Structures are given as structure tokens and as C-alpha cells.
Amino acid sequence: MKESTYGFVDSSNLFYGGVGRLNWKVDYEKLYKYLKKKYKVKKVFYYTGIETHGFEVHLKSTQPYPVDDLLKYLKSIYREEKDSRRKELLKKDIARTKFLVKIQSFGYILRLKAIKHIRTREGTFKSKANCDVDLTFDLTRLEKEYNKVLLLSGDGDFEILLRYLKENRKDFIVIADKEKTAREIKKKYWRNFIDFQRVITEIKKWRDRP
């Protein structure tokens, strides 16, 4: 098989936890170009949850999420919404959806999951949209298409995936924030691990200077 590298980005683990602590933001266009140039990635999958506000879509397991249609839907209900509080929430979710449309234009393959709001025993609501299964599903179903993986996540739950790749003689690299990466991954796969700080100049979004 011809040399082929696939990238898998777990956004919730990689960026939401680490960026606030590091006080810097990722430039997703730079990140995509860096992965293409440095590792010659053929495909980069991006996993995240998204607020749908009732937008229903029935997809096959391998179909991409119609984020453009979602954006149109959110804009339409925003125009009709009268409640100021709900309108403000919609405004934020529209901005988030626009961001996803934008990074899709860079080349990322979006794998999105609708955020669920589950009522707790205390009567409050807990938001949930874990994409670990989706990432695992794609990585295993596509294994015949690649011989090298870039996993952008420090989540310890993925250790078994790295073990699987190693057992099947698939090369892999883990790129993540060292402080947010599971000890088990750093200990077992330190030869395959790259700290975000080593590539910060390549992927950081620099603030505009006055």
C-alpha cells in the first residue's frame, strides 16, 4: 500500500481543556497546513459536539454532517425568535456553526454529534456529546486506507487504540498538550508523543498587533 497518513482531531480533549490553561488559541488553517506539510496527511477528521436546536438529520454511519444546512436552519429560527435570552443563545451557536463551516473549507472532514441535554436527579441539565466512539469507529473502519495515524488527543481512553495500532504495525504519532495528556500514554508511547509546545509557533493564532 502506498504511504498514506490520516489525522484524527479530538477537539474537546485537545483544545477546550488546554487552550484556556495555556492562554493561546489554535489557528485551524495553520494547523491543517502544518499537518499537510509536515506529515503529508491525506485526510484530517475533526470530532466535536454541536447544538442543533431541534434540527433533525438522518445519516448513514459514514455520511458527513450537513453543517451548512444546520447553519441555514439556525439562522431561520433566530430571525423568528422573540425571547431575548434564547436569541442570545442562538447567536452563540450560530457563531460556533460558522466556525465549523469555515474549518470545513480548510479541508477538515467534520464528524459532528448533536449535544444532548440530560436532566440530573437534582433537576439540573447536563450537556453531553462524547465523540470518542465516533473517532474509534472511523480509525478502525478506515485502517486499510492508511499506514500512519496522527492522533491529536491526550485522552487516556484512546490508549487501547494506540495499542491496537502498534499490534497491527501501524505507525502513529500523538500530538497533545503534555500537561493534559494521560500519564499512561506518555509513559507507554513517549517515543511517539509530541508536546503542543514544540509546534506552537506553527499553529498558534497570534493576536493582531496595534
C-alpha positions in Angstrom: 0.0 0.0 0.0 1.2 3.5 -0.9 2.3 5.6 2.1 -0.8 7.3 3.5 -1.4 9.3 6.7 -4.7 10.1 8.3 -5.2 12.7 11.1 -7.9 12.4 13.9 -8.6 15.5 16.0 -10.5 15.2 19.3 -11.4 18.8 19.8 -13.0 18.5 23.2 -9.9 16.9 24.8 -7.2 18.7 22.9 -8.3 22.3 22.7 -11.1 23.1 25.2 -9.1 21.9 28.2 -5.6 23.0 27.2 -6.1 26.3 25.4 -7.5 28.1 28.5 -4.7 27.0 30.6 -2.0 27.9 28.0 -3.7 31.2 27.2 -3.4 30.7 23.4 -5.7 29.7 20.6 -5.1 27.3 17.7 -5.2 28.7 14.2 -7.0 25.8 12.5 -5.9 26.8 9.0 -2.3 26.8 10.1 -2.8 23.5 11.9 -4.2 21.9 8.8 -1.4 23.2 6.6 1.2 22.1 9.2 -0.2 18.6 9.2 -0.2 18.5 5.4 3.3 19.9 5.0 5.0 18.1 7.9 3.2 14.7 7.8 1.7 14.7 4.3 -1.7 13.8 5.7 -4.3 12.7 3.2 -7.3 13.3 5.4 -8.0 15.1 8.7 -11.1 14.2 10.7 -12.4 16.7 13.3 -14.7 15.5 16.1 -16.9 17.7 18.2 -20.4 18.2 19.6 -22.8 20.8 18.3 -26.0 22.5 19.4 -28.8 21.7 16.9 -31.9 23.3 18.5 -34.2 20.6 17.1 -32.5 20.3 13.7 -33.0 16.6 12.8 -31.0 14.7 10.3 -30.8 11.0 9.5 -27.4 10.0 8.2 -25.7 6.8 7.4 -22.8 6.0 9.7 -20.2 7.3 7.2 -22.1 10.3 5.9 -20.7 13.8 6.7 -22.8 16.1 8.9 -24.7 18.7 6.8 -23.3 21.7 8.7 -24.3 24.2 6.0 -27.9 23.1 6.3 -27.7 23.4 10.1 -26.4 26.9 9.7 -29.3 27.9 7.5 -31.8 26.3 10.0 -30.3 28.2 13.0 -30.4 31.5 11.1 -34.1 30.9 10.2 -35.2 30.2 13.8 -33.0 33.1 15.0 -35.0 35.5 12.8 -38.3 34.2 14.2 -37.3 34.0 17.9 -38.8 36.7 20.2 -37.3 35.7 23.5 -34.1 37.7 24.1 -32.4 35.1 26.2 -33.0 32.3 23.7 -32.0 34.6 20.9 -28.6 35.3 22.6 -28.0 31.5 22.9 -28.8 31.1 19.2 -26.4 33.8 18.3 -23.6 32.0 20.1 -24.5 28.7 18.5 -24.7 30.3 15.0 -21.2 31.7 15.6 -19.9 28.2 16.5 -21.6 26.7 13.5 -20.0 29.3 11.2 -16.6 28.4 12.7 -17.2 24.7 11.7 -18.3 25.7 8.2 -15.0 27.7 8.0 -12.7 25.0 9.1 -14.5 22.6 6.8 -13.5 24.9 4.0 -9.8 24.5 5.1 -10.1 20.7 4.4 -11.2 19.1 7.7 -13.7 16.3 7.5 -16.3 17.2 10.1 -17.7 14.4 12.3 -20.3 16.1 14.4 -22.6 14.9 17.1 -25.7 16.7 18.4 -25.3 17.8 22.1 -27.8 16.1 24.4 -29.1 17.8 27.5 -29.8 15.2 30.2 -31.8 16.0 33.3 -30.0 15.1 36.5 -31.6 13.8 39.8 -31.1 17.3 41.2 -33.3 18.7 38.4 -30.5 20.5 36.5 -29.3 19.7 33.0 -26.0 18.1 31.9 -24.7 18.6 28.4 -23.2 15.6 26.7 -21.7 14.9 23.2 -18.8 12.4 23.6 -17.3 11.7 20.2 -14.8 9.0 21.4 -16.8 6.2 19.8 -17.1 8.1 16.5 -13.3 8.6 16.4 -12.7 4.9 17.3 -15.2 3.8 14.6 -13.5 5.8 11.9 -10.0 4.9 12.9 -10.8 1.1 12.8 -13.1 1.1 9.7 -10.5 3.0 7.6 -7.4 1.1 8.7 -6.9 -0.4 5.2 -6.7 3.1 3.8 -3.7 4.4 5.9 -0.5 3.1 7.3 0.2 6.0 9.7 -2.0 7.9 12.2 -1.8 11.3 13.8 -3.9 11.4 16.9 -4.5 14.8 18.2 -5.7 14.0 21.7 -4.3 13.2 25.1 -7.3 11.2 26.3 -6.3 8.1 28.1 -9.3 6.2 26.8 -7.6 6.1 23.4 -4.7 4.0 24.8 -6.3 0.8 23.6 -6.5 2.3 20.1 -2.7 3.1 20.2 -2.1 -0.5 21.4 -4.2 -1.8 18.5 -2.2 0.3 16.0 1.0 -1.0 17.4 -0.1 -4.6 17.3 -1.1 -4.1 13.7 2.2 -2.5 12.8 0.6 0.9 12.1 2.9 3.9 12.7 1.4 6.6 14.8 2.1 10.0 16.5 0.2 11.6 19.4 0.2 15.4 19.4 -1.3 16.9 22.5 -0.7 19.2 25.5 1.7 17.4 27.7 0.0 18.6 30.9 -3.4 17.4 29.7 -2.3 14.1 28.4 -2.9 10.8 30.3 0.1 9.5 32.2 -0.4 6.1 30.6 0.0 7.4 27.1 3.1 9.5 27.9 4.7 6.5 29.7 4.0 3.8 27.2 4.3 5.8 24.0 6.8 8.6 24.8 8.7 7.9 21.6 5.5 8.7 19.6 4.5 11.7 21.6 4.9 15.4 20.6 4.0 18.2 23.0 1.9 21.0 21.6 4.5 23.4 22.9 7.0 22.1 20.4 4.8 23.2 17.5 3.2 26.3 19.0 4.9 28.7 16.5 3.4 26.6 13.6 -0.2 26.6 14.8 -0.8 29.5 17.2 -3.2 32.2 16.4 -1.2 35.4 17.1 -3.1 38.5 18.3 -3.1 41.4 15.9 -0.5 43.9 16.9 -1.6 47.6 17.2 
